[in-house]
Amino acid sequence: MTKYAEIGKLTNKFLSGKIQKLTMDYQDSNHLKVSVLYADPYDYFYDYDLEINPEDKAYNFIGHQSKSPLFKLNLEREQNFEKAVFEYLYSH
């Protein structure tokens, strides 16, 4: 869907990855959970999750991790990515 193609560009810019899946679920009327599944150049897959509150104009980090059948690795937060995704979604 071209409407959200910009999130793919943001994923590449800030996380150096290619977006594989984008999921947005409303937890309630004030909380939108955004989940980005992306792959790095070596085909490792990562999940980045954040929550957006449009009423408060705020976003919260939920998690950034790599999962495989053998391990789960928690990764650092990338606040510039979160801010860019929030600003994009809030403006559209």
PAVO-325726 format. One record per atom (N, C-alpha, C): y, z negated, x. Coordinates in nm, 4 decimals. Each point is the difference from the previous one (the first is absolute). Last residue first. Example, Ala and Ser with C-alpha at 12.3 -4.5 7.8 and 13.67 -1.06 7.14 Angstrom:
<recs>
REC; yy; zz; xx
REC; -0.2250; -0.7080; 1.2850
REC; 0.1190; -0.0060; 0.0820
REC; 0.1090; -0.0730; -0.0770
REC; -0.5720; 0.0070; 0.0290
REC; 0.1190; 0.0000; -0.0890
REC; 0.1200; 0.0000; 0.0900
</recs>
This chain:
<recs>
REC; yy; zz; xx
REC; 1.2570; -0.8730; -0.0692
REC; -0.0567; 0.1087; -0.0826
REC; -0.0546; -0.0526; -0.1292
REC; 0.1944; -0.2751; 0.3519
REC; 0.1009; 0.1034; -0.0263
REC; -0.0535; 0.1127; -0.0887
REC; -0.2743; -0.3654; 0.1453
REC; 0.1088; -0.0565; -0.0798
REC; 0.1024; 0.1059; -0.0357
REC; -0.3635; 0.1084; 0.2873
REC; -0.0459; -0.0229; -0.1370
REC; 0.1125; -0.0520; -0.0892
REC; 0.0991; 0.0647; 0.4607
REC; -0.0380; 0.1263; -0.0622
REC; -0.0389; -0.0207; -0.1476
REC; 0.0920; -0.3810; 0.2617
REC; 0.1223; 0.0761; -0.0273
REC; -0.0306; 0.1334; -0.0675
REC; -0.3668; -0.2673; 0.1399
REC; 0.0757; -0.0653; -0.1079
REC; 0.1236; 0.0829; -0.0372
REC; -0.2461; 0.1413; 0.3708
REC; -0.0748; 0.0246; -0.1229
REC; 0.0746; -0.0610; -0.1189
REC; 0.1806; -0.0862; 0.4236
REC; 0.0133; 0.1416; -0.0329
REC; -0.0730; 0.0337; -0.1299
REC; -0.0412; -0.4379; 0.1756
REC; 0.1372; 0.0240; -0.0470
REC; 0.0174; 0.1450; -0.0434
REC; -0.4093; -0.1201; 0.1993
REC; 0.0155; -0.0645; -0.1305
REC; 0.1369; 0.0297; -0.0601
REC; -0.0808; 0.1435; 0.4398
REC; -0.0790; 0.0781; -0.0954
REC; 0.0188; -0.0561; -0.1405
REC; 0.1888; -0.2398; 0.3504
REC; 0.0761; 0.1229; -0.0216
REC; -0.0717; 0.0926; -0.0981
REC; -0.2093; -0.4050; 0.1462
REC; 0.1043; -0.0203; -0.0995
REC; 0.0839; 0.1242; -0.0263
REC; -0.4994; -0.1160; 0.1687
REC; 0.1004; 0.0989; 0.0403
REC; 0.1113; -0.0007; -0.1059
REC; -0.4245; -0.3539; 0.1882
REC; 0.0863; 0.0496; -0.1053
REC; 0.0989; 0.1003; 0.0583
REC; -0.4923; -0.0987; 0.2238
REC; 0.1355; -0.0506; -0.0151
REC; 0.0727; 0.0687; -0.1147
REC; -0.5405; -0.0558; -0.0130
REC; 0.1002; 0.0635; 0.0840
REC; 0.1383; -0.0555; -0.0294
REC; -0.5662; -0.1284; -0.0481
REC; 0.1336; -0.0124; -0.0567
REC; 0.1015; 0.0530; 0.1001
REC; -0.5401; 0.1090; -0.0759
REC; 0.1035; -0.0290; 0.0974
REC; 0.1345; -0.0051; -0.0701
REC; -0.5715; -0.0100; -0.0762
REC; 0.1275; 0.0074; -0.0706
REC; 0.1058; -0.0460; 0.0982
REC; -0.5468; 0.2109; 0.0426
REC; 0.1087; -0.0946; 0.0262
REC; 0.1178; 0.0224; -0.0937
REC; -0.4311; 0.2427; -0.0190
REC; -0.0286; -0.0978; 0.1051
REC; 0.1096; -0.1039; 0.0207
REC; 0.0131; 0.3770; -0.3163
REC; -0.1194; -0.0799; -0.0324
REC; -0.0268; -0.1108; 0.1017
REC; 0.5014; 0.1341; -0.0514
REC; -0.1179; 0.0822; 0.0242
REC; -0.1209; -0.0846; -0.0376
REC; 0.5866; 0.0051; -0.0229
REC; -0.1294; -0.0507; -0.0441
REC; -0.1077; 0.0996; 0.0377
REC; 0.5461; -0.1602; 0.1077
REC; -0.1016; 0.1022; 0.0185
REC; -0.1323; -0.0628; -0.0400
REC; 0.5416; -0.1290; -0.1464
REC; -0.1280; -0.0260; 0.0652
REC; -0.0849; 0.1257; 0.0132
REC; 0.4583; -0.2804; -0.2103
REC; -0.0168; 0.1231; 0.0770
REC; -0.1266; -0.0211; 0.0814
REC; 0.2866; -0.2507; -0.4569
REC; -0.0946; 0.0097; 0.1104
REC; -0.0015; 0.1371; 0.0648
REC; 0.3372; -0.2121; -0.3129
REC; -0.1283; -0.0572; -0.0409
REC; -0.0985; 0.0056; 0.1158
REC; 0.5726; -0.0025; -0.0703
REC; -0.1162; 0.0452; 0.0757
REC; -0.1250; -0.0685; -0.0542
REC; 0.4637; 0.0986; -0.2823
REC; -0.0755; -0.1009; 0.0741
REC; -0.1220; 0.0641; 0.0648
REC; 0.5300; 0.1177; -0.2424
REC; -0.1367; 0.0403; 0.0316
REC; -0.0643; -0.1076; 0.0857
REC; 0.4543; 0.0881; -0.3747
REC; -0.0634; -0.0623; 0.1162
REC; -0.1395; 0.0574; 0.0198
REC; 0.3575; 0.0058; -0.3731
REC; 0.0279; 0.0942; 0.1096
REC; -0.0544; -0.0544; 0.1319
REC; -0.0488; -0.1808; -0.4580
REC; 0.0685; -0.0758; 0.1051
REC; 0.0438; 0.0884; 0.1168
REC; -0.2286; 0.2028; -0.3617
REC; 0.1020; -0.0831; -0.0641
REC; 0.0814; -0.0765; 0.1038
REC; -0.3806; 0.2690; 0.1238
REC; 0.1210; 0.0770; -0.0272
REC; 0.1117; -0.0829; -0.0626
REC; -0.4172; -0.1030; 0.3325
REC; 0.0555; -0.0610; -0.1197
REC; 0.1312; 0.0717; -0.0308
REC; -0.4806; 0.0929; 0.3052
REC; 0.1408; 0.0281; -0.0253
REC; 0.0392; -0.0642; -0.1314
REC; -0.4032; -0.0375; 0.4124
REC; 0.0360; -0.0225; -0.1394
REC; 0.1496; 0.0213; -0.0138
REC; -0.4151; 0.1820; 0.3609
REC; 0.1217; -0.0772; -0.0226
REC; 0.0259; -0.0089; -0.1491
REC; -0.3898; 0.1754; 0.4122
REC; 0.0309; -0.0426; -0.1362
REC; 0.1302; -0.0780; -0.0038
REC; -0.3477; 0.3488; 0.3096
REC; 0.1285; -0.0702; 0.0052
REC; 0.0382; -0.0301; -0.1440
REC; -0.4625; 0.1644; 0.3157
REC; 0.0618; -0.0307; -0.1291
REC; 0.1309; -0.0734; 0.0249
REC; -0.3380; 0.3634; 0.3025
REC; 0.0764; -0.1238; -0.0131
REC; 0.0546; -0.0122; -0.1418
REC; -0.3804; 0.2978; 0.3539
REC; 0.0710; -0.0167; -0.1258
REC; 0.0605; -0.1399; -0.0105
REC; -0.1492; 0.3883; 0.4021
REC; -0.0201; -0.1372; -0.0460
REC; 0.0874; -0.0186; -0.1230
REC; -0.0205; 0.4102; 0.2789
REC; -0.0740; -0.0127; -0.1260
REC; -0.0468; -0.1415; -0.0308
REC; 0.3000; 0.1673; 0.3567
REC; -0.1407; -0.0125; 0.0397
REC; -0.0924; -0.0189; -0.1198
REC; 0.4891; 0.0272; -0.0320
REC; -0.0482; 0.1254; 0.0609
REC; -0.1470; -0.0024; 0.0419
REC; 0.1251; -0.3228; -0.4039
REC; 0.0705; 0.0270; 0.1258
REC; -0.0559; 0.1288; 0.0616
REC; 0.0289; -0.1469; -0.5388
REC; -0.0870; 0.0188; 0.1163
REC; 0.0867; 0.0260; 0.1224
REC; 0.0639; -0.2700; -0.5174
REC; 0.0355; 0.1072; 0.0930
REC; -0.0962; 0.0025; 0.1176
REC; 0.1450; -0.2215; -0.5228
REC; -0.1134; 0.0177; 0.0900
REC; 0.0367; 0.1167; 0.0904
REC; 0.2928; -0.3509; -0.3266
REC; -0.0056; 0.1255; 0.0742
REC; -0.1231; -0.0046; 0.0905
REC; 0.2320; -0.2654; -0.4611
REC; -0.1055; 0.0019; 0.1018
REC; -0.0055; 0.1393; 0.0622
REC; 0.3273; -0.3453; -0.3329
REC; -0.0107; 0.1310; 0.0632
REC; -0.1037; -0.0108; 0.1112
REC; 0.1648; -0.2827; -0.4736
REC; -0.0763; -0.0039; 0.1246
REC; -0.0169; 0.1429; 0.0502
REC; 0.3682; -0.2612; -0.3339
REC; -0.0719; 0.1240; 0.0260
REC; -0.0708; -0.0131; 0.1342
REC; 0.2618; -0.3268; -0.3925
REC; -0.0707; 0.0046; 0.1275
REC; -0.0851; 0.1265; 0.0099
REC; 0.2595; -0.1557; -0.3922
REC; 0.0897; -0.0229; 0.1134
REC; -0.0670; 0.0127; 0.1360
REC; -0.2190; 0.0437; -0.4406
REC; 0.1191; 0.0852; -0.0085
REC; 0.0938; -0.0138; 0.1201
REC; -0.5015; -0.0972; 0.1018
REC; 0.0693; -0.0316; -0.1245
REC; 0.1285; 0.0816; 0.0029
REC; -0.3124; 0.1211; 0.2989
REC; -0.0665; -0.1271; -0.0245
REC; 0.0532; -0.0614; -0.1293
REC; -0.0215; 0.5279; 0.1623
REC; 0.0872; -0.1057; -0.0494
REC; -0.0848; -0.1242; -0.0272
REC; -0.0994; 0.4060; 0.3608
REC; -0.0455; -0.0721; -0.1187
REC; 0.1028; -0.1049; -0.0380
REC; -0.1100; 0.4589; 0.3390
REC; 0.1057; -0.0885; -0.0478
REC; -0.0459; -0.0609; -0.1316
REC; -0.1957; 0.2935; 0.4659
REC; -0.0267; -0.0642; -0.1281
REC; 0.1163; -0.0908; -0.0347
REC; -0.1735; 0.4252; 0.3572
REC; 0.1115; -0.0845; -0.0424
REC; -0.0327; -0.0539; -0.1378
REC; -0.2641; 0.2509; 0.4569
REC; 0.0004; -0.0416; -0.1402
REC; 0.1199; -0.0909; -0.0239
REC; -0.0591; 0.2330; 0.4112
REC; -0.1238; 0.0437; -0.0632
REC; 0.0010; -0.0301; -0.1496
REC; 0.3738; 0.0754; 0.4449
REC; -0.0351; -0.0676; -0.1244
REC; -0.1252; 0.0631; -0.0606
REC; 0.1269; -0.0275; 0.5226
REC; 0.0003; 0.0979; -0.1081
REC; -0.0496; -0.0693; -0.1271
REC; 0.2655; -0.2188; 0.4578
REC; -0.1245; 0.0337; -0.0669
REC; 0.0195; 0.1019; -0.1096
REC; 0.3075; -0.2914; 0.2896
REC; -0.0676; 0.1044; 0.0791
REC; -0.1342; 0.0384; -0.0603
REC; 0.3610; -0.3051; -0.1628
REC; -0.1342; -0.0501; 0.0304
REC; -0.0819; 0.0979; 0.0828
REC; 0.4626; 0.0868; -0.1440
REC; -0.0016; -0.1420; 0.0377
REC; -0.1367; -0.0518; 0.0440
REC; 0.0752; 0.4722; -0.1296
REC; 0.1125; -0.0428; 0.0840
REC; -0.0160; -0.1429; 0.0515
REC; -0.3159; 0.1853; -0.3116
REC; -0.0090; 0.0660; 0.1300
REC; 0.1076; -0.0524; 0.0953
REC; 0.0140; -0.1501; -0.4400
REC; -0.1217; -0.0507; 0.0641
REC; -0.0159; 0.0600; 0.1385
REC; 0.3430; 0.1629; -0.2718
REC; 0.0338; -0.1336; 0.0508
REC; -0.1194; -0.0626; 0.0717
REC; -0.0654; 0.4102; -0.2188
REC; 0.0873; 0.0192; 0.1165
REC; 0.0381; -0.1335; 0.0626
REC; -0.2433; -0.0097; -0.4004
REC; -0.0835; 0.0538; 0.1073
REC; 0.0801; 0.0206; 0.1276
REC; 0.2307; -0.1178; -0.3824
REC; -0.0719; -0.1169; 0.0509
REC; -0.0975; 0.0422; 0.1094
REC; 0.2371; 0.3351; -0.2356
REC; 0.0852; -0.0705; 0.0967
REC; -0.0697; -0.1237; 0.0563
REC; -0.1867; 0.2602; -0.3560
REC; -0.0258; 0.0561; 0.1336
REC; 0.0818; -0.0706; 0.1070
REC; -0.0326; -0.0539; -0.5046
REC; -0.0149; -0.1084; 0.0960
REC; -0.0317; 0.0497; 0.1412
REC; 0.0689; 0.3063; -0.3624
REC; 0.0996; -0.1045; -0.0286
REC; -0.0050; -0.1115; 0.1048
REC; -0.3123; 0.3741; -0.0259
REC; 0.1171; 0.0146; 0.0865
REC; 0.1052; -0.1079; -0.0221
REC; -0.5466; -0.0030; -0.0487
REC; 0.1171; 0.0000; -0.0852
REC; 0.1236; 0.0000; 0.0899
</recs>
